[in-house]
């Protein structure tokens, strides 16, 4: 690395010798300046190219005394500084011929070239200037280290051409090529984690012939730390591609970027999931990378699974239908599948479990996760309703085939969500059915807490809904709005501002449902309260009728676990005398088991069930009389 500097160092050493023997020698100084003028091919060329002659001389003198003991001793002896350092006075006397540093004061200010090269610069005659350690490293081996520098993506995410990334690369290249290198500009490349933001930015800058360094933000970095970082970038002649770290808040990230802009004053490329709407200290051009198309996701799954052993049962169409992943998301899902699989060969179930584990399903305080413990055998419904539930699952599984392979994507511009209304009296299985659908598809399900969503303040409900759907989009979850008629009732004639904003909330929900590429379930006891246009735009409406005698008989028999010791249960009596919902029956079965356990009984008998019936009646404010108990009235006295 020193070969490029040998002629310059040699000429400067001669200049020092001449000065020591005879004082200022303009001829010797001029020869150094001429060599510096032709130093375009040295590692310091980016620094020297934009420097004045005085700055170039100071940089080379500081470099020489750092690496040459003879030169360091000479400068130390002549100017009374510690070896390895120089002073503004030394530069002036050696190359200008005066001891007054006034001619070079302007080069010693903050953010000057010398400030970026030396520690200790100040407009003082006796300021001790020492080459920054990283500058010495760069001159020695052409490398600069920093714990905020990240390796560029060596892994090629573009083994298939991704249309969104191609578009983004062209936009980034066009923006950076059109703007002068020293003009402050921020190019914000936004998109979901793993979409290839960093790769697109790196490729675009390479195509524009611009060196770049990937930098991670650090919330703890103060202005001096960021200044040091910007100096290293200046030495490298590279633009920063700044990645928002997971532990960096939006406020800290914006502060980090703004400080970097102040120090660099050039193009900065940001990569993050957010839109960077907070105030930035330069003009911002925003470029968003959206999800790969379903066809592209299909190809990514095919290519990525070549790196894993599978049992041949994997249905990629179903994976694409259920999950909308970026390239990074697919890689992450397969890594999780391999990590948690109990065998060397991945099954379809392993991969679906990996998909669920790989997404962040934290929906915040406005939604509560429901554990899916039920299957198809647990629910008792008319066959038509069950068939519609399975149709809902099929609309997710075969979305890729219908929309992309069979061309319906060209016919349906929006509204590709699988949206449905569950309608029926309380306790008829709506919540259970939602869990069954989620479990069948291997997805998490969240019940939306209406108390935390609906607000009396104008616009607040829409804001809460938007937050829910944005989080759901990242988490790929099933959204379950229970008692949805409370929030999304029939649109009314606008008589006052309350009617107007109520209608706006309903319209906003419909818009978010149609934009969401997932499953949305609205459950209601009062379907007549729903707006007709709203119902028409839902994919499915599934009825949950109050159970007749035949279905009640089935519910009673399924209510008790196989392990439960049962006495003689009069199912005909229970079915024919009590019109109960499935929820009521489940509560009675559970309560009777606790009664039997508490009294030390070996089995659950009719007396426990009669007592539980009485408790269930009391919950709804009804008295359970001997007439209600019928032939088992004598249990009421126990």
SEMIGU-494675 format. One line per field, with one value per residue (C-alpha): residue number from 1; chain; x, y, z. Coordinates in steps of 0.1 Angstrom, whole numbers, plus 5000, padded with zeros to 4 digits. Example, Ala and Ser with C-alpha at 12.3 -4.5 7.8 and 13.67 -1.06 7.14 Angstrom:
2
i [1|2]
ch [A|A]
xx [5123|5137]
yy [4955|4989]
zz [5078|5071]
end
This chain:
638
i [1|2|3|4|5|6|7|8|9|10|11|12|13|14|15|16|17|18|19|20|21|22|23|24|25|26|27|28|29|30|31|32|33|34|35|36|37|38|39|40|41|42|43|44|45|46|47|48|49|50|51|52|53|54|55|56|57|58|59|60|61|62|63|64|65|66|67|68|69|70|71|72|73|74|75|76|77|78|79|80|81|82|83|84|85|86|87|88|89|90|91|92|93|94|95|96|97|98|99|100|101|102|103|104|105|106|107|108|109|110|111|112|113|114|115|116|117|118|119|120|121|122|123|124|125|126|127|128|129|130|131|132|133|134|135|136|137|138|139|140|141|142|143|144|145|146|147|148|149|150|151|152|153|154|155|156|157|158|159|160|161|162|163|164|165|166|167|168|169|170|171|172|173|174|175|176|177|178|179|180|181|182|183|184|185|186|187|188|189|190|191|192|193|194|195|196|197|198|199|200|201|202|203|204|205|206|207|208|209|210|211|212|213|214|215|216|217|218|219|220|221|222|223|224|225|226|227|228|229|230|231|232|233|234|235|236|237|238|239|240|241|242|243|244|245|246|247|248|249|250|251|252|253|254|255|256|257|258|259|260|261|262|263|264|265|266|267|268|269|270|271|272|273|274|275|276|277|278|279|280|281|282|283|284|285|286|287|288|289|290|291|292|293|294|295|296|297|298|299|300|301|302|303|304|305|306|307|308|309|310|311|312|313|314|315|316|317|318|319|320|321|322|323|324|325|326|327|328|329|330|331|332|333|334|335|336|337|338|339|340|341|342|343|344|345|346|347|348|349|350|351|352|353|354|355|356|357|358|359|360|361|362|363|364|365|366|367|368|369|370|371|372|373|374|375|376|377|378|379|380|381|382|383|384|385|386|387|388|389|390|391|392|393|394|395|396|397|398|399|400|401|402|403|404|405|406|407|408|409|410|411|412|413|414|415|416|417|418|419|420|421|422|423|424|425|426|427|428|429|430|431|432|433|434|435|436|437|438|439|440|441|442|443|444|445|446|447|448|449|450|451|452|453|454|455|456|457|458|459|460|461|462|463|464|465|466|467|468|469|470|471|472|473|474|475|476|477|478|479|480|481|482|483|484|485|486|487|488|489|490|491|492|493|494|495|496|497|498|499|500|501|502|503|504|505|506|507|508|509|510|511|512|513|514|515|516|517|518|519|520|521|522|523|524|525|526|527|528|529|530|531|532|533|534|535|536|537|538|539|540|541|542|543|544|545|546|547|548|549|550|551|552|553|554|555|556|557|558|559|560|561|562|563|564|565|566|567|568|569|570|571|572|573|574|575|576|577|578|579|580|581|582|583|584|585|586|587|588|589|590|591|592|593|594|595|596|597|598|599|600|601|602|603|604|605|606|607|608|609|610|611|612|613|614|615|616|617|618|619|620|621|622|623|624|625|626|627|628|629|630|631|632|633|634|635|636|637|638]
ch [A|A|A|A|A|A|A|A|A|A|A|A|A|A|A|A|A|A|A|A|A|A|A|A|A|A|A|A|A|A|A|A|A|A|A|A|A|A|A|A|A|A|A|A|A|A|A|A|A|A|A|A|A|A|A|A|A|A|A|A|A|A|A|A|A|A|A|A|A|A|A|A|A|A|A|A|A|A|A|A|A|A|A|A|A|A|A|A|A|A|A|A|A|A|A|A|A|A|A|A|A|A|A|A|A|A|A|A|A|A|A|A|A|A|A|A|A|A|A|A|A|A|A|A|A|A|A|A|A|A|A|A|A|A|A|A|A|A|A|A|A|A|A|A|A|A|A|A|A|A|A|A|A|A|A|A|A|A|A|A|A|A|A|A|A|A|A|A|A|A|A|A|A|A|A|A|A|A|A|A|A|A|A|A|A|A|A|A|A|A|A|A|A|A|A|A|A|A|A|A|A|A|A|A|A|A|A|A|A|A|A|A|A|A|A|A|A|A|A|A|A|A|A|A|A|A|A|A|A|A|A|A|A|A|A|A|A|A|A|A|A|A|A|A|A|A|A|A|A|A|A|A|A|A|A|A|A|A|A|A|A|A|A|A|A|A|A|A|A|A|A|A|A|A|A|A|A|A|A|A|A|A|A|A|A|A|A|A|A|A|A|A|A|A|A|A|A|A|A|A|A|A|A|A|A|A|A|A|A|A|A|A|A|A|A|A|A|A|A|A|A|A|A|A|A|A|A|A|A|A|A|A|A|A|A|A|A|A|A|A|A|A|A|A|A|A|A|A|A|A|A|A|A|A|A|A|A|A|A|A|A|A|A|A|A|A|A|A|A|A|A|A|A|A|A|A|A|A|A|A|A|A|A|A|A|A|A|A|A|A|A|A|A|A|A|A|A|A|A|A|A|A|A|A|A|A|A|A|A|A|A|A|A|A|A|A|A|A|A|A|A|A|A|A|A|A|A|A|A|A|A|A|A|A|A|A|A|A|A|A|A|A|A|A|A|A|A|A|A|A|A|A|A|A|A|A|A|A|A|A|A|A|A|A|A|A|A|A|A|A|A|A|A|A|A|A|A|A|A|A|A|A|A|A|A|A|A|A|A|A|A|A|A|A|A|A|A|A|A|A|A|A|A|A|A|A|A|A|A|A|A|A|A|A|A|A|A|A|A|A|A|A|A|A|A|A|A|A|A|A|A|A|A|A|A|A|A|A|A|A|A|A|A|A|A|A|A|A|A|A|A|A|A|A|A|A|A|A|A|A|A|A|A|A|A|A|A|A|A|A|A|A|A|A|A|A|A|A|A|A|A|A|A|A|A|A|A|A|A|A|A|A|A|A|A|A|A|A|A|A|A|A|A|A|A|A|A|A|A|A|A|A|A|A|A|A|A|A|A|A|A|A|A|A|A|A|A|A|A|A|A|A|A|A|A|A|A|A]
xx [5000|5029|5043|5019|5032|5069|5077|5057|5072|5107|5101|5087|5117|5140|5120|5124|5162|5165|5145|5167|5198|5189|5153|5124|5130|5103|5117|5115|5080|5069|5082|5060|5029|5035|5036|5004|4987|4993|4981|4949|4956|4964|4941|4939|4928|4892|4905|4932|4911|4889|4916|4936|4974|4978|4954|4972|5005|4993|4978|5009|5032|5010|5011|5049|5056|5032|5051|5087|5107|5133|5107|5089|5121|5130|5096|5096|5130|5122|5088|5089|5060|5058|5069|5041|5024|5026|5014|4998|5030|5051|5030|5032|5070|5078|5056|5046|5077|5059|5054|5020|4992|4967|4969|4956|4931|4902|4913|4912|4875|4850|4840|4871|4893|4919|4893|4884|4920|4936|4928|4934|4928|4921|4929|4959|4996|5007|4978|4991|4976|4979|4967|4934|4941|4917|4934|4967|4951|4936|4969|4986|4962|4933|4908|4887|4869|4839|4815|4786|4797|4778|4788|4771|4747|4768|4738|4720|4683|4677|4680|4647|4640|4617|4597|4594|4631|4639|4616|4632|4667|4659|4643|4672|4698|4678|4676|4712|4724|4703|4715|4749|4771|4774|4737|4720|4694|4678|4666|4643|4638|4608|4593|4587|4616|4633|4620|4655|4657|4695|4702|4682|4700|4734|4729|4715|4745|4768|4751|4755|4792|4789|4808|4787|4790|4761|4757|4735|4720|4728|4705|4735|4756|4762|4771|4809|4804|4784|4809|4836|4815|4809|4847|4854|4828|4845|4878|4864|4846|4815|4778|4761|4732|4717|4697|4674|4684|4658|4667|4666|4633|4619|4630|4665|4668|4657|4682|4710|4702|4699|4732|4748|4733|4748|4783|4782|4759|4755|4732|4721|4701|4678|4664|4635|4599|4585|4578|4602|4574|4592|4611|4644|4670|4672|4650|4635|4627|4606|4608|4587|4593|4561|4557|4568|4538|4523|4539|4573|4567|4558|4592|4611|4595|4605|4641|4645|4632|4659|4682|4661|4650|4612|4588|4571|4539|4545|4518|4534|4501|4486|4517|4514|4477|4479|4511|4523|4561|4591|4622|4636|4604|4604|4640|4632|4602|4622|4650|4623|4608|4642|4650|4619|4614|4620|4632|4658|4630|4606|4569|4542|4532|4568|4569|4535|4546|4578|4557|4536|4567|4585|4559|4556|4520|4520|4488|4490|4463|4435|4434|4436|4450|4427|4442|4428|4418|4389|4387|4359|4346|4339|4314|4278|4262|4239|4259|4255|4272|4300|4305|4308|4334|4355|4349|4365|4395|4396|4395|4427|4444|4437|4440|4472|4457|4424|4438|4472|4472|4436|4437|4411|4438|4431|4394|4394|4413|4406|4387|4407|4404|4385|4358|4328|4299|4290|4254|4233|4222|4247|4264|4258|4295|4306|4338|4345|4341|4366|4391|4386|4392|4424|4436|4428|4450|4477|4472|4470|4436|4429|4397|4394|4386|4359|4362|4397|4387|4355|4360|4337|4363|4361|4386|4400|4381|4394|4429|4426|4413|4441|4466|4450|4450|4486|4498|4477|4493|4527|4515|4494|4467|4429|4410|4378|4354|4329|4296|4306|4272|4281|4307|4295|4257|4234|4242|4216|4202|4225|4206|4236|4274|4272|4253|4279|4309|4292|4287|4324|4336|4316|4329|4365|4362|4350|4379|4404|4388|4390|4427|4437|4449|4439|4409|4384|4355|4326|4304|4270|4238|4219|4227|4197|4216|4243|4241|4229|4257|4282|4268|4269|4306|4315|4326|4305|4277|4275|4244|4247|4211|4199|4203|4173|4167|4188|4218|4213|4215|4248|4261|4253|4272|4302|4302|4318|4354|4361|4382|4353|4336|4299|4269|4236|4228|4192|4201|4165|4152|4179|4173|4135|4130|4157|4163|4199|4227|4260|4276|4251|4256|4294|4291|4267|4290|4320|4302|4288|4323|4335|4305|4313|4350|4342|4320|4344|4320|4334|4313|4292|4255|4221|4221|4252|4237|4204|4224|4244|4212|4199|4232|4229|4193|4204|4231|4204|4182|4157|4144|4148|4117|4105|4084|4115|4133|4104|4110|4144|4129|4141|4176|4167|4164|4199]
yy [5000|5023|5020|5047|5071|5065|5093|5118|5106|5108|5144|5154|5139|5159|5190|5183|5178|5211|5229|5215|5226|5259|5269|5274|5260|5269|5246|5216|5225|5229|5195|5179|5199|5187|5151|5156|5170|5137|5114|5103|5066|5065|5052|5088|5101|5108|5129|5146|5154|5178|5193|5225|5224|5232|5204|5179|5189|5185|5151|5138|5153|5137|5104|5106|5112|5084|5058|5072|5073|5096|5121|5119|5126|5155|5172|5165|5182|5211|5220|5206|5181|5145|5120|5112|5146|5178|5214|5241|5260|5232|5231|5269|5271|5241|5249|5286|5301|5319|5309|5327|5302|5328|5316|5281|5289|5284|5248|5240|5245|5218|5194|5205|5180|5183|5179|5145|5134|5146|5145|5179|5203|5239|5273|5276|5279|5252|5228|5192|5173|5135|5113|5095|5058|5046|5069|5052|5018|5029|5042|5010|4984|5002|4991|5009|4991|5003|4983|5000|4987|4957|4932|4937|4910|4883|4860|4865|4870|4874|4838|4846|4881|4899|4926|4948|4948|4955|4985|4997|4993|5014|5041|5043|5044|5071|5093|5090|5096|5127|5144|5160|5139|5167|5176|5165|5139|5109|5080|5060|5024|5010|4976|4945|4927|4904|4920|4928|4965|4963|4943|4966|4996|4980|4969|5003|5021|4997|5002|5040|5035|5046|5028|5022|5009|4993|5009|4999|5026|5028|5045|5050|5069|5105|5133|5127|5090|5098|5124|5098|5074|5101|5108|5071|5071|5103|5086|5055|5078|5058|5066|5051|5026|5029|5000|5006|4982|4963|4980|5015|5034|5056|5088|5075|5064|5098|5116|5092|5099|5137|5139|5119|5142|5172|5156|5142|5165|5140|5112|5088|5056|5044|5009|5001|4989|5024|5052|5076|5102|5119|5152|5146|5172|5168|5162|5127|5105|5075|5042|5012|4976|4956|4918|4895|4884|4850|4836|4848|4835|4801|4801|4812|4784|4759|4771|4774|4739|4725|4731|4709|4673|4670|4640|4651|4661|4699|4718|4750|4764|4761|4778|4807|4809|4810|4831|4862|4861|4881|4862|4867|4855|4822|4816|4823|4800|4771|4777|4776|4744|4727|4740|4726|4695|4662|4645|4651|4651|4680|4673|4697|4702|4711|4738|4752|4753|4771|4797|4804|4806|4829|4857|4881|4877|4904|4923|4946|4955|4957|4920|4888|4856|4826|4791|4767|4735|4724|4703|4693|4665|4690|4712|4702|4722|4716|4701|4732|4754|4729|4727|4766|4765|4741|4762|4791|4770|4760|4797|4802|4769|4774|4811|4808|4785|4804|4839|4834|4802|4805|4842|4856|4881|4900|4901|4909|4941|4941|4922|4890|4885|4855|4874|4859|4866|4841|4847|4830|4832|4832|4799|4782|4777|4808|4813|4775|4776|4804|4784|4753|4773|4788|4754|4737|4763|4764|4801|4822|4837|4870|4882|4919|4937|4962|4980|4991|4998|5018|5054|5084|5106|5113|5094|5074|5042|5043|5048|5018|4996|5007|4997|4963|4955|4967|4944|4916|4921|4914|4886|4867|4860|4854|4884|4876|4904|4891|4909|4929|4945|4967|4983|4978|4982|4992|5025|5051|5082|5110|5132|5145|5143|5111|5093|5105|5093|5060|5054|5063|5037|5010|5020|5022|4986|4973|4990|4974|4940|4941|4952|4925|4893|4871|4858|4881|4867|4889|4872|4886|4877|4903|4899|4921|4951|4947|4969|4950|4964|4953|4918|4916|4923|4895|4862|4839|4841|4811|4804|4790|4781|4772|4734|4712|4680|4659|4682|4687|4649|4649|4678|4661|4630|4649|4672|4646|4635|4598|4596|4610|4583|4586|4571|4565|4597|4602|4618|4616|4635|4662|4667|4667|4689|4716|4737|4746|4759|4742|4766|4759|4722|4725|4746|4721|4692|4710|4722|4687|4672|4697|4689|4652|4657|4680|4655|4626|4608|4581|4592|4620|4612|4628|4645|4665|4674|4686|4708|4722|4729|4749|4769|4775|4788|4811|4827|4839|4851|4822|4800|4763|4747|4712|4714|4721|4692|4668|4633|4642|4669|4650|4660|4696|4689|4675]
zz [5000|5006|4971|4958|4984|4981|4957|4978|5010|4995|4983|5017|5035|5012|5021|5058|5054|5034|5061|5089|5070|5054|5065|5041|5006|4981|4955|4978|4988|4952|4942|4969|4957|4921|4932|4952|4922|4904|4933|4917|4921|4958|4985|4997|4963|4974|5003|4984|4953|4972|4993|4990|4987|5023|5034|5011|5026|5061|5054|5038|5065|5092|5074|5070|5107|5116|5096|5094|5126|5110|5098|5132|5151|5128|5131|5169|5172|5150|5164|5199|5196|5205|5178|5154|5156|5137|5142|5120|5126|5111|5079|5075|5081|5059|5029|5032|5047|5076|5112|5115|5109|5098|5061|5071|5099|5076|5071|5108|5114|5124|5095|5075|5057|5085|5112|5095|5093|5126|5163|5180|5151|5163|5149|5173|5163|5187|5182|5183|5154|5154|5125|5135|5142|5115|5090|5097|5092|5059|5046|5057|5043|5026|5052|5078|5106|5126|5148|5130|5096|5084|5057|5024|5014|4997|4994|4961|4968|4931|4919|4904|4891|4915|4897|4928|4934|4898|4899|4931|4918|4888|4908|4933|4905|4887|4918|4928|4893|4889|4921|4926|4949|4975|4975|5008|4999|5017|4997|5020|5008|5027|5028|5049|5066|5041|5009|4997|5005|5013|4982|4959|4973|4970|4934|4924|4938|4921|4888|4893|4900|4936|4964|4995|5031|5050|5084|5112|5134|5170|5195|5219|5193|5203|5179|5183|5175|5144|5134|5136|5115|5088|5087|5080|5052|5038|5038|5021|4995|5001|5006|5036|5034|5068|5083|5112|5140|5159|5192|5177|5182|5154|5173|5179|5143|5129|5153|5141|5104|5109|5127|5099|5073|5091|5090|5055|5035|5007|4996|5023|5016|5045|5047|5070|5074|5082|5058|5077|5081|5110|5102|5084|5078|5040|5010|5011|4982|4993|4974|4986|4978|4981|4985|4957|4936|4944|4913|4925|4960|4945|4927|4958|4978|4951|4951|4988|4995|4973|5003|5026|5027|5025|5025|4992|5009|5007|4989|4978|4965|5000|5015|4991|4997|5035|5039|5021|5026|5014|5003|5037|5053|5034|5043|5080|5079|5066|5092|5120|5104|5105|5140|5156|5135|5152|5121|5093|5067|5068|5066|5054|5090|5100|5073|5082|5119|5108|5090|5121|5143|5120|5120|5149|5160|5187|5180|5210|5235|5210|5202|5223|5210|5212|5217|5191|5210|5188|5157|5132|5155|5183|5165|5158|5130|5100|5071|5050|5076|5080|5043|5041|5068|5047|5016|5035|5041|5005|4994|5013|5002|4965|4962|4942|4917|4912|4912|4895|4875|4864|4858|4883|4895|4863|4870|4907|4914|4951|4978|4978|5015|5028|5047|5063|5087|5114|5124|5151|5187|5216|5224|5190|5182|5163|5183|5182|5144|5141|5161|5139|5107|5122|5134|5101|5083|5110|5117|5148|5156|5175|5189|5185|5217|5207|5240|5230|5194|5194|5205|5209|5194|5157|5136|5166|5157|5122|5136|5158|5130|5108|5135|5138|5101|5097|5125|5111|5077|5092|5114|5089|5115|5115|5127|5147|5154|5180|5184|5153|5150|5179|5157|5121|5122|5094|5078|5087|5072|5080|5104|5125|5127|5147|5119|5094|5113|5121|5084|5078|5103|5085|5052|5065|5080|5046|5029|5053|5050|5012|5013|5037|5021|5050|5069|5086|5106|5118|5144|5153|5171|5151|5114|5105|5119|5092|5062|5031|5009|5036|5037|4999|4998|5023|5007|5029|5054|5076|5098|5133|5142|5177|5179|5174|5194|5172|5174|5211|5216|5197|5218|5251|5241|5229|5260|5283|5278|5272|5304|5326|5347|5338|5356|5340|5321|5308|5275|5262|5293|5289|5252|5253|5283|5280|5249|5255|5233|5228|5251|5279|5275|5277|5309|5325|5317|5332|5363|5370|5369|5395|5417|5415|5422|5452|5470|5463|5439|5417|5387|5373|5377|5370|5404|5395|5361|5377|5401|5372|5352|5382|5382|5345|5349|5377|5355|5332|5361|5359|5387|5383|5398|5405|5374|5354|5371|5363|5374|5389|5412|5443|5435|5442|5479|5482]
end
